[in-house]
Amino acid sequence: MTSSSSSPPPLYMHDVFLSFRGKETRNNFTSHLYSNLKQRGIDVYMDDRELERGKAIEPALWKAIEESRISVVIFSRDYASSPWCLDELVKIVQCMKEMGHTVLPVFYDVDPSDVAERKRKYEKAFVEHEQNFKENLEK
C-alpha cells in the first residue's frame, strides 16, 4: 500500500452551519430557514442557545463549523456588533481558506444599496473586535 501526501477528505457531520445574530433573526428568518432545510432532508446545525455576555464560545461550536459542508452566514443589521458572531465568522473564514469550506452569505433586512454604508459599520466592529482580541491575549 502506497502512502499519499494528501490528507483524507474531511468527514462532515452537518450539511449546513447557520451563523446568525440570535436576537435579530432567531425567531423569524433563521428558524424558518432551519425548518425548511430540515424538511428537505438537509442536516443543519443551529446553535439555539443565547450566549451570556462575557462567556466564551464553546469548542463544540468550532467543531460544528469544521464538520459542516457549508456555512450560511446571515448578515443582519447588528451581526457585526456581536463578538460571538465575529468569532464564528473568523472561524468560518479560516475553514474556507484552509479546508475549502463553502460560505453562503445571506443579507437579511439589509438593502444591497446600503452595502457601502454598512461596510463602515462592519469595519468599525471588526477593528474593535481585533483590539479586544489583542488585549485579551496580552492578559
VOBA-1610 file (N, C-alpha, C; in pm, whole numbers, padded with zeros to 5 digits, always signed):
BEGIN
Met+00084-00116+00000Met+00000+00000+00000Met+00089+00124+00000Thr+00066+00214-00092Thr+00148+00334-00101Thr+00088+00443-00015Ser+00177+00524+00039Ser+00125+00634+00120Ser+00109+00758+00035Ser+00014+00836+00068Ser-00016+00957-00007Ser+00012+01078+00081Ser+00062+01183+00020Ser+00091+01304+00096Ser-00034+01389+00117Ser-00139+01358+00043Ser-00261+01438+00060Ser-00338+01389+00181Ser-00406+01482+00246Ser-00484+01445+00364Ser-00618+01388+00322Pro-00676+01305+00407Pro-00806+01246+00372Pro-00913+01354+00366Pro-01019+01329+00289Pro-01126+01428+00282Pro-01191+01445+00419Pro-01237+01567+00449Pro-01299+01589+00580Pro-01428+01509+00595Leu-01456+01470+00717Leu-01581+01400+00746Leu-01683+01504+00791Tyr-01793+01508+00721Tyr-01895+01608+00751Tyr-02004+01548+00837Met-02031+01614+00948Met-02140+01572+01037Met-02268+01648+01003His-02252+01765+00940His-02366+01850+00907His-02352+01899+00764Asp-02464+01918+00699Asp-02461+01978+00565Asp-02441+02129+00575Val-02509+02191+00672Val-02511+02337+00681Val-02490+02381+00826Phe-02406+02483+00843Phe-02391+02551+00972Phe-02450+02690+00955Leu-02542+02728+01044Leu-02604+02861+01038Leu-02536+02955+01137Ser-02485+03066+01085Ser-02427+03171+01168Ser-02520+03292+01160Phe-02566+03340+01276Phe-02666+03447+01276Phe-02665+03521+01408Arg-02719+03641+01409Arg-02735+03719+01532Arg-02869+03678+01592Gly-02865+03607+01703Gly-02984+03547+01761Gly-03100+03641+01785Lys-03073+03753+01850Lys-03184+03839+01888Lys-03251+03904+01769Glu-03185+03909+01654Glu-03244+03970+01535Glu-03318+03871+01447Thr-03267+03750+01436Thr-03323+03660+01335Thr-03366+03524+01386Arg-03336+03490+01511Arg-03363+03355+01561Arg-03509+03314+01546Asn-03602+03401+01580Asn-03743+03364+01583Asn-03819+03401+01457Asn-03749+03434+01352Asn-03817+03462+01227Asn-03740+03398+01111Phe-03657+03471+01043Phe-03592+03421+00923Phe-03512+03293+00948Thr-03427+03295+01049Thr-03338+03181+01073Thr-03417+03055+01108Ser-03518+03068+01193Ser-03596+02949+01229Ser-03674+02895+01110His-03722+02984+01023His-03792+02938+00902His-03695+02870+00805Leu-03577+02928+00788Leu-03475+02866+00702Leu-03438+02729+00756Tyr-03413+02721+00886Tyr-03379+02595+00950Tyr-03487+02489+00924Ser-03611+02524+00950Ser-03723+02430+00932Ser-03735+02383+00788Asn-03723+02475+00694Asn-03735+02438+00552Asn-03621+02349+00506Leu-03500+02376+00551Leu-03387+02290+00514Leu-03405+02150+00573Lys-03445+02143+00701Lys-03467+02013+00767Lys-03576+01933+00696Gln-03684+02001+00653Gln-03793+01932+00582Gln-03745+01870+00452Arg-03640+01926+00396Arg-03585+01874+00270Arg-03473+01772+00293Gly-03457+01730+00416Gly-03359+01626+00447Gly-03216+01678+00461Ile-03200+01807+00478Ile-03067+01866+00492Ile-03036+01877+00640Asp-02920+01823+00680Asp-02880+01827+00821Asp-02822+01965+00851Val-02886+02036+00943Val-02848+02175+00973Val-02806+02186+01119Tyr-02693+02253+01142Tyr-02651+02284+01278Tyr-02690+02429+01306Met-02774+02446+01408Met-02814+02580+01450Met-02801+02586+01601Asp-02710+02667+01650Asp-02693+02682+01794Asp-02810+02764+01846Asp-02898+02699+01920Asp-03020+02767+01963Asp-03012+02826+02103Arg-02891+02833+02154Arg-02875+02891+02287Arg-02827+03036+02275Glu-02872+03119+02365Glu-02820+03255+02373Glu-02695+03249+02460Leu-02586+03302+02409Leu-02464+03307+02489Leu-02472+03424+02586Glu-02429+03399+02709Glu-02429+03505+02808Glu-02313+03599+02780Arg-02333+03726+02809Arg-02230+03827+02786Arg-02103+03787+02862Gly-01990+03792+02793Gly-01862+03760+02854Gly-01827+03612+02851Lys-01920+03529+02809Lys-01894+03385+02805Lys-01833+03347+02671Ala-01732+03262+02675Ala-01663+03220+02553Ala-01747+03119+02476Ile-01725+03119+02347Ile-01791+03020+02261Ile-01729+02884+02289Glu-01812+02784+02299Glu-01765+02650+02333Glu-01693+02584+02217Pro-01594+02499+02249Pro-01522+02426+02144Pro-01615+02343+02055Ala-01728+02299+02109Ala-01822+02221+02028Ala-01873+02302+01910Leu-01885+02432+01928Leu-01930+02519+01819Leu-01824+02526+01709Trp-01697+02537+01749Trp-01588+02537+01649Trp-01590+02407+01571Lys-01608+02298+01643Lys-01610+02166+01579Lys-01727+02156+01481Ala-01842+02210+01518Ala-01959+02207+01430Ala-01931+02283+01300Ile-01860+02396+01310Ile-01824+02470+01189Ile-01732+02385+01102Glu-01628+02328+01163Glu-01531+02246+01089Glu-01597+02124+01024Glu-01700+02071+01088Glu-01762+01947+01040Glu-01886+01972+00955Ser-01902+02093+00905Ser-02016+02126+00818Ser-01966+02148+00676Arg-02044+02101+00579Arg-02008+02121+00438Arg-02003+02268+00400Ile-02106+02342+00442Ile-02111+02484+00411Ile-02158+02561+00534Ser-02126+02688+00534Ser-02179+02778+00636Ser-02265+02882+00567Val-02382+02904+00622Val-02469+03012+00576Val-02458+03121+00682Val-02402+03234+00641Val-02383+03347+00731Val-02494+03447+00704Ile-02580+03467+00803Ile-02694+03557+00787Ile-02654+03694+00844Phe-02613+03781+00752Phe-02574+03916+00791Phe-02699+04000+00814Ser-02715+04047+00935Ser-02827+04134+00969Ser-02769+04268+01015Arg-02855+04360+01046Arg-02808+04496+01080Arg-02703+04497+01191Asp-02720+04416+01293Asp-02627+04420+01407Asp-02538+04296+01418Tyr-02530+04218+01312Tyr-02445+04097+01315Tyr-02303+04133+01358Ala-02247+04236+01298Ala-02107+04271+01323Ala-02083+04330+01461Ser-02186+04368+01532Ser-02167+04423+01666Ser-02162+04314+01773Ser-02178+04190+01733Ser-02172+04077+01827Ser-02033+04013+01823Pro-01960+04014+01934Pro-01829+03949+01936Pro-01838+03800+01902Trp-01947+03734+01943Trp-01962+03591+01915Trp-01982+03567+01766Cys-02062+03652+01703Cys-02082+03638+01557Cys-01950+03658+01485Leu-01873+03757+01529Leu-01743+03783+01465Leu-01647+03667+01488Asp-01649+03608+01609Asp-01565+03490+01634Asp-01603+03376+01541Glu-01733+03353+01526Glu-01779+03249+01433Glu-01733+03279+01292Leu-01748+03404+01251Leu-01710+03443+01115Leu-01561+03422+01091Val-01479+03455+01189Val-01335+03432+01177Val-01307+03284+01155Lys-01372+03199+01234Lys-01353+03054+01221Lys-01402+03005+01085Ile-01515+03057+01040Ile-01571+03017+00911Ile-01476+03055+00798Val-01422+03176+00804Val-01327+03221+00700Val-01199+03138+00707Gln-01154+03105+00827Gln-01037+03020+00842Gln-01061+02884+00775Cys-01177+02825+00798Cys-01210+02696+00735Cys-01221+02710+00584Met-01270+02823+00538Met-01280+02848+00394Met-01141+02850+00332Lys-01048+02919+00396Lys-00912+02931+00343Lys-00833+02802+00354Glu-00846+02732+00466Glu-00764+02615+00492Glu-00823+02484+00441Met-00957+02476+00434Met-01020+02349+00402Met-01112+02355+00280Gly-01121+02473+00217Gly-01210+02486+00102Gly-01357+02490+00141His-01384+02523+00266His-01520+02533+00320His-01601+02633+00236Thr-01721+02597+00199Thr-01808+02685+00121Thr-01886+02777+00215Val-01891+02905+00178Val-01963+03004+00259Val-02067+03072+00172Leu-02190+03073+00222Leu-02300+03138+00151Leu-02350+03255+00236Pro-02324+03379+00193Pro-02374+03493+00269Pro-02519+03523+00235Val-02597+03557+00336Val-02736+03598+00319Val-02750+03734+00388Phe-02804+03831+00317Phe-02823+03963+00374Phe-02969+03978+00413Tyr-02995+03976+00544Tyr-03130+03982+00598Tyr-03159+04123+00649Asp-03265+04182+00596Asp-03306+04316+00637Asp-03193+04418+00617Val-03112+04392+00516Val-03004+04482+00478Val-03018+04505+00328Asp-03044+04628+00289Asp-03062+04661+00148Asp-02927+04661+00078Pro-02916+04594-00036Pro-02787+04591-00107Pro-02731+04730-00138Ser-02818+04829-00155Ser-02768+04964-00182Ser-02702+05027-00059Asp-02723+04967+00057Asp-02662+05017+00180Asp-02526+04954+00209Val-02478+04869+00119Val-02356+04793+00147Val-02239+04884+00181Ala-02218+04992+00107Ala-02105+05081+00135Ala-02116+05140+00275Glu-02235+05185+00312Glu-02255+05242+00445Glu-02238+05135+00552Arg-02294+05020+00530Arg-02282+04909+00626Arg-02137+04865+00640Lys-02064+04874+00529Lys-01924+04832+00532Lys-01849+04909+00639Arg-01875+05038+00651Arg-01809+05118+00754Arg-01846+05067+00894Lys-01973+05032+00913Lys-02017+04981+01043Lys-01948+04848+01073Tyr-01940+04760+00972Tyr-01875+04632+00991Tyr-01726+04651+01016Glu-01663+04741+00941Glu-01520+04765+00960Glu-01492+04813+01101Lys-01575+04904+01151Lys-01559+04955+01287Lys-01571+04840+01387Ala-01670+04756+01369Ala-01690+04643+01460Ala-01571+04546+01453Phe-01518+04522+01332Phe-01403+04433+01319Phe-01280+04491+01388Val-01257+04623+01374Val-01143+04688+01439Val-01156+04676+01590Glu-01275+04704+01643Glu-01297+04691+01787Glu-01277+04547+01834His-01326+04453+01756His-01311+04311+01790His-01163+04272+01792Glu-01089+04318+01693Glu-00946+04287+01685Glu-00872+04347+01804Gln-00906+04470+01843Gln-00842+04533+01958Gln-00872+04456+02086Asn-00997+04417+02104Asn-01034+04338+02223Asn-00962+04205+02226Phe-00948+04142+02109Phe-00880+04013+02099Phe-00734+04029+02141Lys-00667+04134+02090Lys-00527+04158+02125Lys-00511+04186+02273Glu-00602+04264+02330Glu-00597+04294+02474Glu-00613+04167+02556Asn-00701+04078+02515Asn-00721+03952+02587Asn-00599+03862+02579Leu-00528+03865+02465Leu-00407+03785+02451Leu-00297+03834+02543Glu-00292+03964+02565Glu-00186+04023+02647Glu-00208+03998+02796Lys-00330+03964+02836Lys-00361+03942+02979Lys-00306+03811+03028
//
